[in-house]
Amino acid sequence: MKASLIPGFVVLTALIGSVGADELKPPPIRDGLWQSRVTQTQQGKTIFDFSTKICYSKDYSKEMQALGAEARKKNECTSVVSQPAANTLVEESRCAKGANAGSVTKSTYTYQGDTANHMEMHIQDGKSDSVMVTDMKYLSSCPAGMKPGDSINLTQKK
């Protein structure tokens, strides 16, 4: 099984990581095997559309949160996180450096208990608009031999 970073999952984990201990309560995510479908469109055209299964754990989440925090610091990102409903988090961020310098990113994350979630991320950089949609659902425990962070690419369309 190949270990890889799944864009939607990484963004989702970074969003969860941006919620501080004294602020909003991070959403619950169950340890185990998750199926994820990620699509990204730019100016209405599909850039990618793929499905994957990934083995998730709280320790893996902490690793991804640390990577997200490091990237935010390096790229001088600021963000505001709110919780408009009990099962919804919204983050709006801006970065001064890096690939998204000057852009505005708004992510809305909605979850159903600890077994399903949906995220829409809108990126506006002044030249183009891009939307990434991620849907994830819990399937089961991770199969034998699959470690947290391991993933299986199910489909990919370009």
Kinemage of the C-alpha trace (Angstrom):
@kinemage 1
@onewidth
@group {chain A} dominant
@subgroup {mainchain}
@vectorlist {calphas} color= white
{ca met a 1} P 0.000 0.000 0.000
{ca lys a 2} L 1.275 3.400 -0.907
{ca ala a 3} L 1.511 6.188 1.622
{ca ser a 4} L 0.611 9.585 0.244
{ca leu a 5} L -0.867 12.893 1.310
{ca ile a 6} L -4.431 13.271 0.135
{ca pro a 7} L -5.139 16.945 -0.691
{ca gly a 8} L -8.660 17.067 0.751
{ca phe a 9} L -7.706 15.133 3.848
{ca val a 10} L -4.669 17.348 4.459
{ca val a 11} L -6.743 20.502 4.100
{ca leu a 12} L -9.421 19.060 6.333
{ca thr a 13} L -6.861 18.130 8.977
{ca ala a 14} L -5.275 21.585 8.732
{ca leu a 15} L -8.693 23.139 9.292
{ca ile a 16} L -9.210 20.944 12.335
{ca gly a 17} L -5.705 21.888 13.509
{ca ser a 18} L -6.483 25.585 13.298
{ca val a 19} L -9.083 25.262 16.048
{ca gly a 20} L -7.266 25.986 19.298
{ca ala a 21} L -7.858 24.215 22.585
{ca asp a 22} L -9.383 27.331 24.158
{ca glu a 23} L -11.473 28.198 21.114
{ca leu a 24} L -13.936 26.002 19.264
{ca lys a 25} L -14.234 22.286 19.787
{ca pro a 26} L -12.668 20.320 16.888
{ca pro a 27} L -15.020 17.899 15.159
{ca pro a 28} L -14.842 14.225 16.083
{ca ile a 29} L -13.224 11.871 13.574
{ca arg a 30} L -13.136 8.136 14.252
{ca asp a 31} L -9.867 6.194 13.930
{ca gly a 32} L -9.991 3.664 11.082
{ca leu a 33} L -10.462 3.342 7.328
{ca trp a 34} L -12.105 6.276 5.554
{ca gln a 35} L -13.206 6.674 1.948
{ca ser a 36} L -12.737 10.104 0.450
{ca arg a 37} L -13.827 11.684 -2.827
{ca val a 38} L -12.110 14.918 -3.788
{ca thr a 39} L -13.020 17.112 -6.744
{ca gln a 40} L -11.502 20.413 -7.739
{ca thr a 41} L -12.819 22.834 -10.307
{ca gln a 42} L -11.252 26.023 -11.577
{ca gln a 43} L -13.342 28.541 -13.483
{ca gly a 44} L -15.990 25.793 -13.770
{ca lys a 45} L -13.628 23.220 -15.345
{ca thr a 46} L -12.811 19.988 -13.466
{ca ile a 47} L -9.103 19.870 -12.590
{ca phe a 48} L -9.239 16.532 -10.776
{ca asp a 49} L -11.734 14.059 -9.404
{ca phe a 50} L -10.550 11.067 -7.419
{ca ser a 51} L -11.534 8.666 -4.693
{ca thr a 52} L -9.250 7.083 -2.155
{ca lys a 53} L -9.295 5.084 1.048
{ca ile a 54} L -7.026 6.230 3.860
{ca cys a 55} L -6.177 4.765 7.243
{ca tyr a 56} L -6.684 7.496 9.843
{ca ser a 57} L -5.615 7.813 13.477
{ca lys a 58} L -5.428 10.637 15.993
{ca asp a 59} L -1.612 10.428 15.900
{ca tyr a 60} L -1.659 10.802 12.097
{ca ser a 61} L -3.991 13.774 12.509
{ca lys a 62} L -1.505 15.396 14.911
{ca glu a 63} L 1.275 14.936 12.319
{ca met a 64} L -0.863 16.602 9.627
{ca gln a 65} L -1.825 19.406 12.027
{ca ala a 66} L 1.876 20.039 12.716
{ca leu a 67} L 2.607 20.171 8.969
{ca gly a 68} L -0.319 22.568 8.493
{ca ala a 69} L 0.893 24.813 11.328
{ca glu a 70} L 4.403 24.839 9.870
{ca ala a 71} L 3.082 25.804 6.415
{ca arg a 72} L 0.882 28.534 7.923
{ca lys a 73} L 3.843 30.012 9.770
{ca lys a 74} L 6.173 29.785 6.755
{ca asn a 75} L 3.603 31.400 4.453
{ca glu a 76} L 2.537 34.003 7.040
{ca cys a 77} L -1.090 32.926 7.027
{ca thr a 78} L -3.797 34.372 9.198
{ca ser a 79} L -7.229 32.875 9.674
{ca val a 80} L -10.509 33.341 11.441
{ca val a 81} L -12.503 30.257 12.447
{ca ser a 82} L -16.148 30.321 13.451
{ca gln a 83} L -18.764 27.724 14.307
{ca pro a 84} L -22.123 28.851 12.868
{ca ala a 85} L -23.799 25.547 13.826
{ca ala a 86} L -23.014 22.677 16.201
{ca asn a 87} L -21.762 20.489 13.320
{ca thr a 88} L -20.151 23.175 11.139
{ca leu a 89} L -16.827 25.015 11.154
{ca val a 90} L -15.962 27.864 8.792
{ca glu a 91} L -12.447 29.193 8.236
{ca glu a 92} L -11.378 32.182 6.177
{ca ser a 93} L -7.642 32.540 5.658
{ca arg a 94} L -5.129 34.729 3.855
{ca cys a 95} L -1.444 34.050 3.261
{ca ala a 96} L 1.235 36.673 2.596
{ca lys a 97} L 3.737 34.212 1.068
{ca gly a 98} L 3.815 30.923 -0.820
{ca ala a 99} L 1.713 29.505 -3.636
{ca asn a 100} L -1.478 31.119 -2.315
{ca ala a 101} L 0.009 34.539 -1.461
{ca gly a 102} L -2.658 37.222 -1.703
{ca ser a 103} L -5.500 34.757 -2.113
{ca val a 104} L -8.526 34.386 0.122
{ca thr a 105} L -9.529 30.845 1.075
{ca lys a 106} L -12.874 30.074 2.685
{ca ser a 107} L -13.483 26.524 3.913
{ca thr a 108} L -16.777 25.210 5.259
{ca tyr a 109} L -16.606 21.875 7.062
{ca thr a 110} L -19.778 20.019 8.050
{ca tyr a 111} L -19.770 16.710 9.892
{ca gln a 112} L -22.237 14.019 10.948
{ca gly a 113} L -21.015 12.566 14.218
{ca asp a 114} L -17.596 10.952 13.882
{ca thr a 115} L -18.390 8.937 10.733
{ca ala a 116} L -18.998 11.394 7.856
{ca asn a 117} L -17.952 14.874 6.794
{ca his a 118} L -18.150 17.290 3.877
{ca met a 119} L -15.843 20.201 3.096
{ca glu a 120} L -16.057 22.938 0.486
{ca met a 121} L -13.022 25.140 0.014
{ca his a 122} L -13.224 28.246 -2.189
{ca ile a 123} L -9.962 29.910 -3.230
{ca gln a 124} L -10.003 33.354 -4.852
{ca asp a 125} L -6.685 34.762 -6.004
{ca gly a 126} L -7.817 37.693 -8.130
{ca lys a 127} L -7.176 35.849 -11.402
{ca ser a 128} L -9.278 32.725 -11.004
{ca asp a 129} L -11.598 30.986 -8.621
{ca ser a 130} L -11.138 27.397 -7.588
{ca val a 131} L -13.396 25.101 -5.548
{ca met a 132} L -12.358 21.869 -3.855
{ca val a 133} L -15.070 19.584 -2.479
{ca thr a 134} L -14.218 16.665 -0.212
{ca asp a 135} L -16.668 14.054 1.041
{ca met a 136} L -15.433 11.487 3.546
{ca lys a 137} L -17.100 8.561 5.271
{ca tyr a 138} L -15.908 6.040 7.821
{ca leu a 139} L -15.845 2.454 6.522
{ca ser a 140} L -14.322 0.183 9.179
{ca ser a 141} L -11.172 -0.514 11.135
{ca cys a 142} L -7.991 -0.281 9.090
{ca pro a 143} L -7.184 -3.603 7.392
{ca ala a 144} L -4.264 -5.680 8.647
{ca gly a 145} L -0.991 -4.329 7.303
{ca met a 146} L -2.359 -0.831 6.675
{ca lys a 147} L -0.820 1.881 8.868
{ca pro a 148} L -2.201 5.345 9.616
{ca gly a 149} L -1.459 7.571 6.625
{ca asp a 150} L -1.463 4.673 4.131
{ca ser a 151} L -3.881 5.212 1.280
{ca ile a 152} L -5.286 3.371 -1.707
{ca asn a 153} L -6.167 5.320 -4.866
{ca leu a 154} L -9.549 4.013 -6.080
{ca thr a 155} L -10.192 6.179 -9.143
{ca gln a 156} L -8.714 9.184 -10.809
{ca lys a 157} L -10.137 11.259 -13.628
{ca lys a 158} L -8.432 14.237 -15.250
